[in-house]
Structure formats: structure tokens, C-alpha cells
Amino acid sequence: MTDLQKLEDDVLAAIGGATTEQALEEVRVGALGKKGSISQVMKGLGKMSPEERKEMGPKLNGLKNKVADAIALAKSALHEAALEARLKSETIDITQPARPTPLSEGRIHPISQVMDEITAIFADLGFGVEEGPDIETDHYNFEALNFPEGHPAREMHDTFYFNEKEDGSRLLLRTHTSPVQVRTMEAGKPPFRFVAPGRTFRCDSDQTHTPQFHQIEGLVIDEKTHMGHLKWTLEEFLRAFFETDKVEILFRPSFFPFTEPSMEVDVRCARNGNEIRIGEGDDWMEILGCGMVHPNVLKAAGMDPEKYQGFAFGMGIDRLAMLKYGIPDLRAFFETDLRWLRHYGFSALDIPTLAGGLSS
């Protein structure tokens, strides 16, 4: 009896002295485990006489239950204490500024934003969007677009060519997005009305030229389209893009192999130092090129030029971004300067829509 009481006191004292759940588990194993102190005493019941077993059995079972209850109670108390300590140590001071998130810190590049603005405008005008490969063949980049042999644009100083193949042909990095026009016409049937944005490549580099830049081409082909439709389309685009009703454009005769007649388009503007305001003043600035699709281009795409006609236009996305958002140097677009992007970039939620305002 004295030994049993001492065992109880020792185990309960050990339970009371456990300061962690791990220490409490060690006490439980030491008392109630397979080789624990209470388990060892209970194994001795088999060697006792029936009278001793009848007396000691209930006492040992009572001790076992008492210890188990004490351990469960202590475990619950330790768990609550640990949770309370953790809550105190992990409290958040809501008076402090919130940590910046990728959504608030990330920026959309001006090129991507302007490309979305342009496609949103033309989508509202009923244009689809088509894409083509950056690596092109001579046929799609030059021949199907009515570039004659010996044209300066075919030379190495303008075009990035790949190594010559065994048959003498060479792939190249497309110098404009016009090949998308031919590819799309070959793959479908008229009428066509789409724009083709994308990257283009030419051997040129200075403040207003880079070896890689971005263009967007537009094409409309049907049986009745004429130059009046072209002028209206460009005026509506410029009004929406520069967000002003005061747009006046001027067609100047020019030459492009894939259009006839061909025109450069100037827009009325005002120049005040480094600032350019579209739709104001008495100055003019070239902004894009356009024309009626050359019959040879229609033939190359498998269409009858006696039946179908249409117009095409093309413009530099990078320069439109510079004009609209006051970016002075084209090379900065490709320098991956985070400070520049934070200044000129757009929030991920600044999705351009005509209803909400393109640059609002």
C-alpha cells in the first residue's frame, strides 16, 4: 500500500512538473507504456493469490485511470498555454501599413498596354486579331507582298537573315507584320477585316530605332471597300487612341510595294518644346502609312483583283506609346530598368476599354 501510494505521488508529481507536451508524453510512456512503472506492477497481478489479486486489481486499475486522467488534463492545459503564447507572439499590428503585394507592385509594360488599347479600338470597329510567326520565309516577307528582286529592303543591311540552306533559301526575322496578311488570306475566304500586332526586326539602332520593335497592320478586303472607308477608319482610330475629337489627318502620296496608291498619313499637332498635342496647332506629324492593297498581293493570296479590293495600314506601336505617354527615348523600352517601368508602367487592373476610358 505504501509503495503504491508512493508510485502514485511520484507519477503525479512528474505530470505536474512537465512543462511541454513532449515532456508530458515521456511521463506517460514512463508510467503507462509497455515497460512503464504502473504497467510493471500490473504484470505482477498474475503471481498474486486470488485474495491479493482481488484487493490489488481495483486499486491498480484506479491508479491507472487516475494517472491517465491527470495526463489528459495536463495535456489540454499545456496545449492551451502553447496556443495562447503563439497568439500573443503572432499578433498583427493593424496600424502599420500593409505589405505591398505583386498586384499592387507589378506593372504592365507600356508596349503591352498600348497594344491592348489599339486592339480594343479596332475590335470595337469590327476587326479581328490575327498573329503570325516571327521567323518568316522570303516568300511571305517579300515576294508575296510585291517586293521585286533587288529591292533595298531585301539586303543584309536591313534584314536579319539566317544561314543559307542547301537549296540556297534563307529564313529571316520578319521585317514587318504584313506577312500575316498573306497567311490569313490564304487560310480563309473574303471578306477580311483584321489587325495583326507583333514584333518585327530590322538592322537599325538609335534614339528612334531599335533592332526589335512592334508594329500593327490592318487589312480590309471585300468587293466594295474604297479609300473613303480607309480615311474614316484611321480618323476614328486616332480619335479613340488619343482620346480627343479634334483629329485632322492629311494623306501624302508615297510608295509601298504592297499598296497602290500608297499614302503617308500626317496628323495635325501642336509642338511646345518637348510636348506634342494631337489635334491642335498648325503643325503636322507623320504617324502611319497606308494604301489600297496592290493587285499583285491579292493574286499572291489566291484572290481575283478584278472582284476584290481593300485597304491596308501599318503603324509602329512603340512610337504611338511614346507620343501618347511622353516617353522620350525608344531604347528605354528594352533596357529592363525597374525604376523606368514603375514610372511609365500600368497597374494590372488598368485594363483599357472604350467604355471606361483607354488610359483612365
C-alpha positions in Angstrom: 0.0 0.0 0.0 2.8 2.4 0.9 4.7 1.5 -2.3 1.5 2.0 -4.4 0.9 5.4 -2.8 4.5 6.5 -3.4 4.2 5.4 -7.0 1.1 7.5 -7.4 2.7 10.5 -5.8 5.8 10.2 -8.0 3.9 9.9 -11.2 1.5 12.7 -10.4 4.5 14.9 -9.4 6.2 14.1 -12.7 2.9 15.1 -14.6 2.8 18.3 -12.7 6.4 19.1 -13.5 6.1 18.6 -17.2 6.3 22.0 -19.0 5.9 20.8 -22.6 3.7 18.3 -24.4 6.8 16.3 -25.3 7.9 16.1 -21.7 4.4 15.0 -20.7 4.4 12.3 -23.3 7.7 11.0 -21.8 6.0 10.8 -18.4 3.0 8.9 -19.9 5.3 6.4 -21.5 7.3 6.0 -18.3 4.2 5.3 -16.3 1.7 3.6 -18.7 3.9 2.4 -21.5 4.6 -1.2 -22.2 7.6 -1.0 -19.8 6.2 1.7 -17.6 6.3 1.7 -13.8 2.5 1.2 -13.4 2.4 -1.4 -16.2 5.2 -3.4 -14.5 3.2 -3.5 -11.2 0.1 -4.7 -13.0 2.1 -7.5 -14.6 2.7 -8.8 -11.0 -1.0 -9.5 -10.5 -0.6 -12.9 -12.1 1.7 -14.0 -9.4 -0.6 -13.0 -6.5 -3.0 -15.2 -4.7 -6.7 -14.8 -5.6 -7.3 -12.8 -2.4 -4.4 -10.4 -3.1 -5.4 -10.1 -6.7 -9.0 -9.2 -5.7 -7.7 -6.4 -3.4 -4.9 -5.0 -5.6 -6.7 -5.2 -9.0 -9.2 -2.5 -8.4 -6.5 -0.3 -6.8 -4.1 -0.6 -9.8 -6.9 0.0 -12.3 -8.0 3.0 -10.3 -4.4 4.3 -10.2 -4.1 3.7 -14.0 -7.3 5.7 -14.7 -6.3 8.4 -12.3 -2.9 8.9 -14.0 -4.5 8.8 -17.5 -7.0 11.4 -16.5 -4.2 13.6 -15.0 -2.2 13.3 -18.1 -5.1 14.2 -20.3 -5.9 17.3 -18.2 -2.3 18.4 -18.2 -2.0 17.9 -22.0 -5.1 20.1 -22.5 -3.7 22.8 -20.2 -0.3 22.7 -22.0 -1.9 22.9 -25.4 -4.0 25.9 -24.4 -0.9 27.6 -22.9 1.1 27.0 -26.1 -1.8 28.3 -28.3 -2.1 31.4 -26.1 1.7 32.1 -26.3 1.6 31.6 -30.1 -1.3 34.0 -30.5 0.5 36.7 -28.4 3.7 36.3 -30.4 1.9 36.3 -33.8 -0.3 39.3 -33.4 -0.6 41.8 -36.3 -0.3 45.5 -35.7 -3.2 46.7 -37.9 -2.0 50.3 -37.5 1.1 49.5 -39.7 1.0 49.9 -43.5 0.0 46.8 -45.4 2.8 44.9 -47.1 2.9 45.5 -50.9 1.6 42.7 -53.0 2.5 41.6 -56.5 -0.8 43.0 -57.7 0.0 46.5 -56.3 3.7 46.5 -57.1 3.7 44.8 -60.6 3.5 46.9 -63.7 2.2 46.3 -67.2 4.8 47.4 -69.8 3.7 50.4 -71.9 4.1 48.4 -75.1 1.7 45.7 -73.8 -0.8 48.4 -72.6 -0.8 50.3 -75.9 -1.1 47.1 -77.9 -4.2 46.3 -75.8 -5.6 49.8 -76.3 -5.2 49.5 -80.1 -6.8 46.1 -80.4 -9.6 47.3 -78.1 -10.3 50.2 -80.5 -10.2 48.0 -83.6 -12.3 45.3 -82.0 -15.0 47.9 -81.4 -14.8 48.7 -85.2 -15.4 45.1 -86.0 -11.8 44.0 -86.7 -10.5 40.5 -85.6 -6.9 39.9 -84.4 -4.5 37.7 -86.3 -0.9 36.6 -85.5 2.0 35.1 -87.4 5.5 33.7 -86.8 8.5 35.9 -86.1 10.7 33.7 -88.3 9.5 34.0 -91.9 10.3 32.9 -95.4 11.4 35.2 -98.3 8.0 34.4 -100.0 5.8 35.7 -97.2 8.0 38.6 -96.1 8.9 39.9 -99.6 7.7 38.0 -102.7 4.0 37.7 -101.9 4.0 41.4 -100.9 5.2 42.5 -104.3 8.8 43.3 -103.3 10.8 42.9 -106.5 14.2 41.3 -106.7 16.9 43.8 -105.8 14.7 45.9 -103.6 16.8 47.6 -100.9 14.7 46.0 -98.1 16.0 42.6 -99.1 19.6 43.5 -98.4 21.6 42.4 -95.4 21.9 45.9 -94.0 18.1 45.9 -93.4 17.2 42.3 -92.8 18.3 39.7 -90.3 18.9 36.5 -92.3 19.6 33.0 -91.0 22.2 30.8 -92.5 21.6 29.7 -96.1 20.0 26.2 -96.6 21.2 23.6 -99.0 18.7 24.8 -101.7 20.0 28.3 -101.4 17.0 29.7 -99.5 17.3 31.5 -96.2 14.8 32.1 -93.4 14.7 35.6 -91.9 13.3 37.6 -88.9 10.2 39.3 -90.3 10.8 43.0 -91.1 7.1 43.9 -90.7 3.8 42.2 -89.7 2.5 42.3 -93.3 3.2 38.6 -93.9 0.3 37.9 -91.6 -2.0 39.5 -94.2 -1.0 37.0 -96.8 -1.1 34.0 -94.5 -4.6 34.9 -93.2 -5.9 35.5 -96.7 -4.5 32.1 -97.9 -6.1 30.3 -95.0 -9.6 31.9 -95.3 -12.1 33.4 -97.7 -13.1 37.0 -98.2 -14.3 39.3 -96.8 -11.4 40.0 -94.4 -11.2 42.6 -91.6 -8.4 42.2 -89.1 -5.4 43.7 -87.4 -2.1 41.9 -86.8 0.1 43.2 -84.0 3.5 41.7 -83.2 7.3 42.0 -83.0 9.4 43.0 -86.0 13.1 43.1 -86.6 15.5 45.4 -88.7 19.2 46.2 -88.6 18.8 49.7 -87.1 19.6 51.3 -83.7 19.4 54.9 -82.5 17.2 57.1 -80.3 14.1 56.4 -82.5 15.0 53.0 -83.9 15.8 49.6 -82.3 16.7 46.2 -83.9 13.4 44.9 -82.4 10.2 46.9 -82.4 6.5 46.4 -82.6 4.0 47.1 -85.4 0.4 46.6 -86.1 -1.0 46.0 -89.5 -4.6 46.3 -90.6 -6.4 44.8 -93.6 -9.8 45.1 -95.0 -10.8 43.1 -98.2 -14.2 42.9 -99.8 -15.9 43.9 -103.0 -16.9 47.5 -102.2 -14.3 49.0 -99.8 -12.7 52.2 -101.0 -10.4 55.0 -99.8 -13.1 56.8 -98.0 -13.6 53.8 -95.7 -9.8 53.9 -95.1 -9.8 57.6 -94.1 -12.8 57.2 -91.8 -11.3 54.1 -90.1 -8.0 55.9 -89.4 -9.7 59.1 -88.1 -11.9 57.0 -85.8 -8.9 55.1 -84.5 -6.8 58.3 -83.8 -9.8 59.9 -82.1 -10.2 57.0 -79.8 -6.5 56.3 -79.2 -5.5 59.9 -78.3 -8.9 60.5 -76.6 -9.7 63.7 -78.5 -12.4 64.6 -81.0 -10.1 67.2 -82.6 -8.3 64.9 -85.1 -7.4 66.0 -88.6 -5.3 63.9 -90.9 -3.6 64.6 -94.2 -2.8 62.0 -96.9 0.6 62.4 -98.7 1.4 60.3 -101.8 4.1 57.8 -101.0 5.3 54.3 -102.2 4.9 50.9 -100.6 5.4 47.8 -102.8 2.2 46.2 -101.4 -0.2 49.1 -101.8 -1.3 51.2 -104.8 -2.0 54.0 -104.4 0.1 54.4 -101.2 0.0 57.3 -98.7 1.8 58.5 -95.6 -0.7 59.9 -93.0 0.1 63.1 -91.2 -1.9 64.2 -88.2 -2.4 67.9 -87.1 -0.5 68.7 -83.9 1.0 71.5 -81.8 4.6 71.4 -80.7 5.5 73.1 -77.4 9.1 72.3 -76.5 9.2 68.5 -75.9 5.4 68.4 -75.7 3.2 67.3 -78.7 -0.5 67.8 -78.6 -2.6 65.9 -81.2 -5.5 67.7 -82.9 -4.2 71.2 -82.0 -1.9 73.8 -83.6 -0.8 74.3 -87.2 2.0 71.7 -87.5 1.8 68.2 -89.0 3.4 64.9 -88.0 3.8 61.7 -89.9 2.1 58.9 -87.9 1.5 55.9 -90.2 1.4 54.5 -93.7 -1.5 53.1 -95.7 -2.9 52.5 -99.1 -5.2 50.3 -101.3 -4.0 46.7 -101.5 -1.9 46.1 -104.6 -3.5 43.7 -107.1 -0.3 41.6 -107.1 -0.8 40.9 -103.3 -4.3 39.8 -103.9 -3.1 37.4 -106.7 -0.4 36.0 -104.4 -3.1 35.2 -101.8 -5.3 33.5 -104.4 -7.9 36.2 -104.9 -9.2 37.8 -108.1 -8.2 41.5 -108.1 -11.0 42.2 -110.6 -13.5 41.2 -108.0 -11.9 42.1 -104.6 -10.2 45.2 -103.3 -9.4 46.7 -100.0 -7.1 48.8 -97.9 -4.2 48.2 -95.6 -2.4 50.3 -93.0 0.5 49.9 -90.6 1.9 51.8 -87.7 4.6 51.5 -85.0 3.2 50.6 -81.6 6.4 51.8 -79.8 6.1 55.3 -81.4 2.4 55.5 -80.6 3.3 54.8 -77.0 6.0 57.4 -77.0 3.6 60.0 -78.4 0.7 59.3 -76.0 2.6 58.9 -72.8 5.6 61.3 -73.3 8.4 58.7 -73.5 11.4 60.4 -75.0 13.7 57.5 -75.9 12.7 54.4 -77.7 15.7 52.4 -76.4 14.3 52.7 -72.8 11.6 50.2 -73.7 14.1 47.4 -73.8 16.5 48.3 -71.0 14.6 46.5 -68.2 15.1 49.4 -65.8 12.6 48.8 -62.9 12.6 52.5 -62.0 11.5 53.3 -65.6 8.8 50.7 -65.5 7.4 51.9 -62.2 7.2 55.4 -63.7 5.7 54.6 -67.1 4.1 51.2 -66.4 0.4 50.5 -65.7 -1.4 48.7 -62.9 -2.5 45.1 -63.7 -6.1 46.4 -63.2 -5.7 49.2 -65.8 -7.5 47.2 -68.5 -8.2 49.5 -71.5 -11.8 49.7 -72.5 -13.6 52.3 -74.7 -16.5 52.5 -72.1 -14.2 53.1 -69.2 -11.5 55.2 -71.0 -8.4 53.7 -72.5 -5.9 55.4 -70.2 -8.1 56.1 -67.2 
